[in-house]
Amino acid sequence: MGKASEKVDRFCFTIMSKFKYILLLTSLFLVYTQGMWERILFFLPEFYYVIDVIVVLFILFKFKFSIKVPGAKFLFFLMITLLFVGFANGNSLVESILYFRFTLYFYLIYNQFYIMSLTKRQWNLLLLLIIVLILGQGLGAFFNLFILEQRIEGYVGLMSSLGGTTATIFPLVIMSISLLFFLFIEKFKTNQLILFSLINFSLLLVAYSSSKRAIYFLVPLFFIIVVFLSLKYLKRKKYFKKKIFNISVYGFIGFVILIFGIRNSKGFNYFLAGNENAVETINLAVKYADQYENSKDKYGNTIGRSNTTGAILNESLSNSSIFLLGKGYGSIKNKKTRREFGFTYGVVGFTRDIVSGGWLLMILTIILFKKVILSNKSINHSFTITLRRLIFLLFLATHFVYSSDFTTSLKVTFILLIILSLINSPKHYSVLNYFFAKYKINR
């Protein structure tokens, strides 16, 4: 073990209690089935707070926090900045914490996972639950499509009833990670191949049933990125050529699904007559996307993400008060603020922080995620190195181009923080080695 074992000794680790572990599983289950319960309970807003209570209870029960975990010291600086900006903008302490709470949840859970020990059996059960919950999203989407016969933007599998961007980001993140597994595992057993196919089919159902258009651009892009990131370590492997052939077959199937999705998605199909070939269909989809990104409403306010990002950057760089402090937490929902910046829709992760708390808060939030994702004190393995880079690219693409999913919910970050603690913490060194051996992941 060598250096890794020396790193372990520098941290004060503890064993996660059985009750805390149950709270963890419960939190995970509720986060990824929230939409289902909201629909069953007819959108009772109180259920939203039930999840917060369970998550906070998990964090606080036998609370542990290590200053030696990457990002811990930085979090204190970020919190001071957050509270100062809130005070300067007239926000209460509660408003400031509510604005930042999902990022705070993300880090506090990560910090505890980093230093708390789980048995191999607990890790296997936890990962099994994650897989079941991913497949469950596909079942939820199947129900919406074929039972309700509806495609509703806000219905994201079992996860959500109100927010649609997760229908793009969640499938994108999980599909990208599953593809990386596929490339690094030399021989997929039949049951693994079936599971891989079911997971990706479930995620495609989620994306399609929610009618999100960005998925048709982002998934092919990250399909290429995953292969490119893997080439450095796998190009000399004898089996890699066969893997490339296999993913080419998957890519062809995906291309057929892509064309079908474009032809049946609102917006894209506005430009289609119905007799276009595949190339013409893609060209018209790109044309629509470009037009939408640069569109404005009848009042001259921006709608597309590109235009809105430009409007927010322009206003914040020309106004020192906004640059330093933003307009206050919650201001992004204020019509007056939107008129001042000149946007109606299209705010992404980093522009949300600029409008709410200024450039410093925005930059510090990005640095915190960078520290969590890329700081490794465990095994230097080609797979985990590539996985970290992939997750960071997914964060950047989401946060700068598409949405604030990484900072406004746990639906993407909960699974990621579990994966990141497993591959980054020296505490989980032996378990990580166990998974490498179990799934025969190539170095």
C-alpha positions as semicolon CSV with decimal commas, in nm:
position;residue;x (nm);y (nm);z (nm)
1;M;0,000;0,000;0,000
2;G;0,296;0,236;0,063
3;K;0,214;0,601;0,014
4;A;-0,159;0,548;0,030
5;S;-0,136;0,388;0,375
6;E;0,077;0,681;0,494
7;K;-0,197;0,918;0,375
8;V;-0,457;0,719;0,568
9;D;-0,268;0,776;0,891
10;R;-0,292;1,153;0,852
11;F;-0,671;1,150;0,877
12;C;-0,894;1,091;1,175
13;F;-1,137;0,829;1,048
14;T;-1,444;0,676;1,204
15;I;-1,693;0,401;1,129
16;M;-2,038;0,502;1,006
17;S;-2,300;0,383;1,254
18;K;-2,583;0,157;1,138
19;F;-2,848;0,423;1,201
20;K;-2,650;0,687;1,009
21;Y;-2,613;0,437;0,725
22;I;-2,992;0,383;0,723
23;L;-3,040;0,760;0,712
24;L;-2,802;0,770;0,416
25;L;-2,999;0,508;0,222
26;T;-3,326;0,682;0,312
27;S;-3,195;1,022;0,198
28;L;-3,071;0,876;-0,128
29;F;-3,402;0,700;-0,191
30;L;-3,613;1,011;-0,120
31;V;-3,398;1,242;-0,333
32;Y;-3,435;1,015;-0,636
33;T;-3,807;0,944;-0,587
34;Q;-3,919;1,294;-0,486
35;G;-4,131;1,348;-0,796
36;M;-4,316;1,020;-0,747
37;W;-4,415;1,112;-0,390
38;E;-4,516;1,463;-0,496
39;R;-4,752;1,318;-0,757
40;I;-4,892;1,054;-0,523
41;L;-4,946;1,320;-0,255
42;F;-5,081;1,565;-0,515
43;F;-4,785;1,802;-0,504
44;L;-4,797;1,862;-0,130
45;P;-4,519;2,118;-0,075
46;E;-4,450;1,976;0,270
47;F;-4,287;1,668;0,119
48;Y;-4,015;1,889;-0,025
49;Y;-3,915;1,976;0,331
50;V;-3,928;1,613;0,445
51;I;-3,627;1,543;0,221
52;D;-3,440;1,842;0,365
53;V;-3,511;1,719;0,717
54;I;-3,387;1,364;0,645
55;V;-3,074;1,491;0,470
56;V;-2,995;1,733;0,755
57;L;-3,061;1,457;1,008
58;F;-2,813;1,233;0,827
59;I;-2,552;1,511;0,827
60;L;-2,599;1,602;1,195
61;F;-2,638;1,254;1,348
62;K;-2,298;1,177;1,500
63;F;-2,165;1,469;1,298
64;K;-1,801;1,449;1,192
65;F;-1,601;1,707;1,002
66;S;-1,234;1,688;0,912
67;I;-1,043;2,004;0,824
68;K;-0,795;1,782;0,638
69;V;-1,047;1,681;0,370
70;P;-0,981;1,875;0,045
71;G;-1,193;2,190;0,035
72;A;-1,269;2,199;0,411
73;K;-1,064;2,509;0,491
74;F;-1,183;2,670;0,170
75;L;-1,547;2,611;0,268
76;F;-1,509;2,839;0,572
77;F;-1,379;3,121;0,351
78;L;-1,666;3,063;0,108
79;M;-1,925;3,070;0,389
80;I;-1,784;3,397;0,525
81;T;-1,811;3,546;0,175
82;L;-2,164;3,412;0,137
83;L;-2,280;3,564;0,466
84;F;-2,104;3,896;0,402
85;V;-2,263;3,928;0,058
86;G;-2,602;3,839;0,206
87;F;-2,563;4,099;0,482
88;A;-2,457;4,366;0,230
89;N;-2,764;4,291;0,017
90;G;-3,004;4,290;0,310
91;N;-3,060;3,913;0,309
92;S;-3,130;3,737;0,636
93;L;-2,914;3,452;0,763
94;V;-3,191;3,208;0,668
95;E;-3,212;3,346;0,313
96;S;-2,835;3,316;0,272
97;I;-2,826;2,955;0,395
98;L;-3,129;2,856;0,186
99;Y;-2,961;2,993;-0,125
100;F;-2,644;2,794;-0,062
101;R;-2,789;2,491;0,114
102;F;-2,754;2,231;-0,162
103;T;-2,387;2,312;-0,214
104;L;-2,345;2,298;0,164
105;Y;-2,526;1,962;0,178
106;F;-2,305;1,837;-0,102
107;Y;-1,984;1,928;0,078
108;L;-2,085;1,822;0,430
109;I;-2,201;1,479;0,306
110;Y;-1,882;1,446;0,100
111;N;-1,663;1,538;0,399
112;Q;-1,828;1,271;0,614
113;F;-1,813;1,008;0,341
114;Y;-1,446;1,091;0,298
115;I;-1,360;1,008;0,659
116;M;-1,619;0,743;0,746
117;S;-1,563;0,374;0,691
118;L;-1,816;0,144;0,526
119;T;-1,786;-0,232;0,499
120;K;-1,766;-0,397;0,157
121;R;-2,117;-0,527;0,212
122;Q;-2,243;-0,174;0,284
123;W;-2,067;-0,038;-0,024
124;N;-2,219;-0,313;-0,240
125;L;-2,566;-0,242;-0,101
126;L;-2,521;0,131;-0,153
127;L;-2,409;0,090;-0,515
128;L;-2,692;-0,158;-0,576
129;L;-2,943;0,100;-0,449
130;I;-2,795;0,362;-0,683
131;I;-2,835;0,126;-0,980
132;V;-3,194;0,043;-0,879
133;L;-3,276;0,414;-0,848
134;I;-3,126;0,486;-1,192
135;L;-3,334;0,207;-1,345
136;G;-3,633;0,341;-1,152
137;Q;-3,608;0,669;-1,343
138;G;-3,659;0,471;-1,662
139;L;-3,968;0,303;-1,516
140;G;-4,106;0,645;-1,423
141;A;-4,044;0,772;-1,775
142;F;-4,201;0,455;-1,920
143;F;-4,512;0,517;-1,710
144;N;-4,537;0,876;-1,835
145;L;-4,489;0,776;-2,198
146;F;-4,695;0,462;-2,233
147;I;-4,948;0,469;-1,948
148;L;-5,021;0,839;-1,916
149;E;-4,927;0,889;-2,283
150;Q;-4,769;1,224;-2,197
151;R;-4,434;1,394;-2,250
152;I;-4,404;1,651;-1,971
153;E;-4,091;1,862;-1,934
154;G;-4,108;1,876;-1,555
155;Y;-4,155;1,502;-1,507
156;V;-3,803;1,362;-1,476
157;G;-3,842;0,990;-1,416
158;L;-3,928;0,953;-1,048
159;M;-3,711;1,248;-0,944
160;S;-3,902;1,562;-1,020
161;S;-4,242;1,703;-1,100
162;L;-4,144;2,065;-1,151
163;G;-3,793;2,103;-1,298
164;G;-3,685;1,994;-1,644
165;T;-3,311;2,057;-1,678
166;T;-3,232;1,751;-1,467
167;A;-3,384;1,545;-1,752
168;T;-3,079;1,645;-1,955
169;I;-2,802;1,657;-1,694
170;F;-2,882;1,339;-1,500
171;P;-2,888;1,113;-1,810
172;L;-2,582;1,291;-1,949
173;V;-2,377;1,236;-1,632
174;I;-2,473;0,872;-1,576
175;M;-2,445;0,774;-1,944
176;S;-2,098;0,930;-1,966
177;I;-1,976;0,749;-1,654
178;S;-2,128;0,416;-1,767
179;L;-1,953;0,449;-2,104
180;L;-1,623;0,504;-1,925
181;F;-1,680;0,184;-1,726
182;F;-1,758;0,003;-2,049
183;L;-1,427;0,111;-2,203
184;F;-1,206;0,030;-1,903
185;I;-1,352;-0,312;-1,821
186;E;-1,180;-0,556;-2,055
187;K;-1,447;-0,824;-2,060
188;F;-1,809;-0,746;-1,994
189;K;-2,003;-1,045;-1,865
190;T;-2,346;-1,104;-2,016
191;N;-2,527;-0,979;-1,706
192;Q;-2,307;-0,667;-1,699
193;L;-2,379;-0,597;-2,065
194;I;-2,752;-0,636;-2,005
195;L;-2,733;-0,400;-1,706
196;F;-2,528;-0,148;-1,906
197;S;-2,789;-0,155;-2,184
198;L;-3,083;-0,125;-1,941
199;I;-2,928;0,171;-1,761
200;N;-2,866;0,362;-2,082
201;F;-3,207;0,273;-2,225
202;S;-3,370;0,395;-1,902
203;L;-3,181;0,724;-1,925
204;L;-3,281;0,771;-2,289
205;L;-3,645;0,722;-2,186
206;V;-3,603;0,990;-1,918
207;A;-3,460;1,237;-2,167
208;Y;-3,716;1,161;-2,436
209;S;-4,021;1,164;-2,208
210;S;-3,923;1,504;-2,069
211;S;-3,888;1,658;-2,418
212;K;-3,553;1,822;-2,344
213;R;-3,367;1,923;-2,659
214;A;-3,015;1,985;-2,526
215;I;-2,963;1,612;-2,471
216;Y;-2,940;1,562;-2,849
217;F;-2,630;1,783;-2,858
218;L;-2,465;1,709;-2,523
219;V;-2,477;1,327;-2,529
220;P;-2,300;1,292;-2,868
221;L;-2,047;1,554;-2,755
222;F;-1,963;1,369;-2,432
223;F;-1,966;1,036;-2,615
224;I;-1,669;1,173;-2,810
225;I;-1,510;1,329;-2,501
226;V;-1,521;1,000;-2,307
227;V;-1,350;0,814;-2,591
228;F;-1,091;1,090;-2,628
229;L;-1,012;1,094;-2,253
230;S;-0,974;0,714;-2,253
231;L;-0,743;0,696;-2,554
232;K;-0,436;0,802;-2,357
233;Y;-0,458;0,493;-2,135
234;L;-0,633;0,239;-2,354
235;K;-0,499;0,286;-2,709
236;R;-0,230;0,020;-2,659
237;K;-0,466;-0,233;-2,502
238;K;-0,537;-0,525;-2,735
239;Y;-0,907;-0,530;-2,654
240;F;-0,957;-0,159;-2,719
241;K;-1,015;-0,198;-3,094
242;K;-1,298;-0,439;-3,018
243;K;-1,438;-0,189;-2,767
244;I;-1,428;0,084;-3,032
245;F;-1,621;-0,144;-3,267
246;N;-1,877;-0,216;-2,992
247;I;-1,932;0,149;-2,908
248;S;-1,953;0,225;-3,281
249;V;-2,250;-0,014;-3,293
250;Y;-2,398;0,160;-2,987
251;G;-2,321;0,491;-3,155
252;F;-2,513;0,388;-3,467
253;I;-2,812;0,282;-3,257
254;G;-2,781;0,609;-3,068
255;F;-2,774;0,802;-3,396
256;V;-3,100;0,639;-3,506
257;I;-3,255;0,730;-3,169
258;L;-3,114;1,082;-3,203
259;I;-3,285;1,136;-3,538
260;F;-3,610;0,990;-3,406
261;G;-3,592;1,217;-3,101
262;I;-3,528;1,530;-3,305
263;R;-3,819;1,454;-3,537
264;N;-4,050;1,410;-3,239
265;S;-3,937;1,697;-3,015
266;K;-4,125;2,024;-2,991
267;G;-3,918;2,305;-3,136
268;F;-3,694;2,093;-3,353
269;N;-3,987;1,963;-3,555
270;Y;-4,117;2,314;-3,628
271;F;-3,871;2,339;-3,917
272;L;-3,930;1,985;-4,043
273;A;-4,157;1,891;-4,332
274;G;-4,123;1,520;-4,257
275;N;-3,929;1,407;-4,563
276;E;-3,579;1,522;-4,460
277;N;-3,288;1,279;-4,450
278;A;-3,072;1,240;-4,137
279;V;-2,821;1,511;-4,232
280;E;-3,095;1,760;-4,317
281;T;-3,272;1,680;-3,990
282;I;-2,957;1,754;-3,789
283;N;-2,887;2,073;-3,985
284;L;-3,238;2,202;-3,919
285;A;-3,207;2,110;-3,550
286;V;-2,884;2,311;-3,528
287;K;-3,056;2,600;-3,708
288;Y;-3,343;2,594;-3,459
289;A;-3,105;2,575;-3,162
290;D;-2,903;2,870;-3,292
291;Q;-3,217;3,074;-3,346
292;Y;-3,348;2,988;-2,999
293;E;-3,017;3,071;-2,828
294;N;-3,022;3,418;-2,979
295;S;-3,393;3,488;-2,946
296;K;-3,572;3,754;-2,743
297;D;-3,928;3,791;-2,620
298;K;-4,169;4,062;-2,731
299;Y;-4,023;4,301;-2,470
300;G;-3,669;4,261;-2,601
301;N;-3,552;4,044;-2,311
302;T;-3,328;3,746;-2,380
303;I;-3,462;3,389;-2,371
304;G;-3,180;3,166;-2,495
305;R;-2,897;3,073;-2,260
306;S;-2,623;3,226;-2,477
307;N;-2,800;3,562;-2,502
308;T;-2,890;3,564;-2,133
309;T;-2,533;3,481;-2,031
310;G;-2,409;3,768;-2,247
311;A;-2,663;4,008;-2,098
312;I;-2,571;3,915;-1,739
313;L;-2,197;3,936;-1,805
314;N;-2,236;4,273;-1,973
315;E;-2,444;4,420;-1,689
316;S;-2,222;4,280;-1,413
317;L;-1,899;4,403;-1,576
318;S;-2,039;4,752;-1,624
319;N;-2,175;4,787;-1,271
320;S;-1,924;4,760;-0,984
321;S;-2,195;4,695;-0,723
322;I;-2,334;4,398;-0,915
323;F;-1,981;4,274;-0,991
324;L;-1,893;4,265;-0,622
325;L;-2,223;4,179;-0,453
326;G;-2,485;4,088;-0,713
327;K;-2,845;4,180;-0,638
328;G;-2,911;3,951;-0,342
329;Y;-3,022;3,594;-0,283
330;G;-3,362;3,532;-0,437
331;S;-3,336;3,836;-0,663
332;I;-3,318;3,621;-0,974
333;K;-3,692;3,552;-0,935
334;N;-3,764;3,923;-0,909
335;K;-3,916;4,079;-1,223
336;K;-3,741;4,408;-1,153
337;T;-3,402;4,236;-1,148
338;R;-3,476;4,052;-1,471
339;R;-3,575;4,376;-1,641
340;E;-3,256;4,543;-1,518
341;F;-3,040;4,268;-1,666
342;G;-3,265;4,226;-1,969
343;F;-3,347;3,855;-1,950
344;T;-3,657;3,642;-1,912
345;Y;-3,511;3,292;-1,917
346;G;-3,180;3,114;-1,972
347;V;-2,984;3,161;-1,647
348;V;-2,718;2,892;-1,597
349;G;-2,519;2,796;-1,288
350;F;-2,244;3,057;-1,286
351;T;-2,471;3,344;-1,398
352;R;-2,716;3,257;-1,119
353;D;-2,434;3,318;-0,872
354;I;-2,329;3,643;-1,042
355;V;-2,682;3,786;-1,028
356;S;-2,732;3,666;-0,670
357;G;-2,394;3,729;-0,507
358;G;-2,141;3,873;-0,750
359;W;-1,828;3,743;-0,918
360;L;-1,635;3,646;-0,605
361;L;-1,909;3,413;-0,484
362;M;-1,934;3,263;-0,833
363;I;-1,558;3,198;-0,857
364;L;-1,531;3,056;-0,505
365;T;-1,817;2,812;-0,570
366;I;-1,643;2,681;-0,882
367;I;-1,315;2,642;-0,692
368;L;-1,490;2,442;-0,418
369;F;-1,627;2,196;-0,675
370;K;-1,286;2,178;-0,841
371;K;-1,122;2,087;-0,509
372;V;-1,378;1,817;-0,433
373;I;-1,368;1,662;-0,780
374;L;-0,998;1,674;-0,865
375;S;-0,820;1,645;-0,527
376;N;-0,705;1,285;-0,492
377;K;-0,533;1,129;-0,190
378;S;-0,599;0,770;-0,289
379;I;-0,488;0,544;-0,576
380;N;-0,341;0,699;-0,889
381;H;-0,520;0,474;-1,136
382;S;-0,580;0,548;-1,503
383;F;-0,953;0,485;-1,463
384;T;-1,001;0,714;-1,162
385;I;-0,784;0,986;-1,317
386;T;-1,003;0,976;-1,627
387;L;-1,322;0,962;-1,420
388;R;-1,224;1,274;-1,223
389;R;-1,150;1,465;-1,542
390;L;-1,479;1,353;-1,694
391;I;-1,683;1,459;-1,390
392;F;-1,511;1,797;-1,383
393;L;-1,586;1,851;-1,753
394;L;-1,950;1,754;-1,690
395;F;-1,963;2,008;-1,407
396;L;-1,813;2,283;-1,626
397;A;-2,043;2,208;-1,919
398;T;-2,348;2,212;-1,693
399;H;-2,252;2,512;-1,482
400;F;-2,135;2,736;-1,766
401;V;-2,359;2,633;-2,054
402;Y;-2,681;2,473;-1,941
403;S;-2,814;2,489;-1,583
404;S;-2,752;2,522;-1,209
405;D;-2,826;2,155;-1,136
406;F;-2,498;2,109;-0,949
407;T;-2,583;2,384;-0,700
408;T;-2,962;2,384;-0,668
409;S;-3,042;2,021;-0,587
410;L;-2,886;1,689;-0,488
411;K;-3,026;1,496;-0,784
412;V;-2,696;1,498;-0,971
413;T;-2,445;1,557;-0,694
414;F;-2,561;1,292;-0,444
415;I;-2,446;1,003;-0,661
416;L;-2,135;1,193;-0,767
417;L;-2,020;1,271;-0,412
418;I;-2,043;0,899;-0,328
419;I;-1,833;0,809;-0,632
420;L;-1,584;1,089;-0,562
421;S;-1,534;0,995;-0,198
422;L;-1,474;0,634;-0,302
423;I;-1,204;0,724;-0,556
424;N;-1,047;1,022;-0,376
425;S;-1,029;0,925;-0,009
426;P;-0,743;0,710;0,127
427;K;-0,996;0,575;0,376
428;H;-1,157;0,374;0,096
429;Y;-0,830;0,254;-0,053
430;S;-0,890;-0,116;0,018
431;V;-1,254;-0,104;-0,097
432;L;-1,151;0,069;-0,418
433;N;-0,892;-0,201;-0,481
434;Y;-1,162;-0,459;-0,414
435;F;-1,384;-0,306;-0,685
436;F;-1,093;-0,289;-0,930
437;A;-1,033;-0,660;-0,879
438;K;-1,403;-0,753;-0,878
439;Y;-1,480;-0,578;-1,207
440;K;-1,131;-0,624;-1,358
441;I;-1,086;-0,257;-1,438
442;N;-0,768;-0,201;-1,639
443;R;-0,489;0,023;-1,523
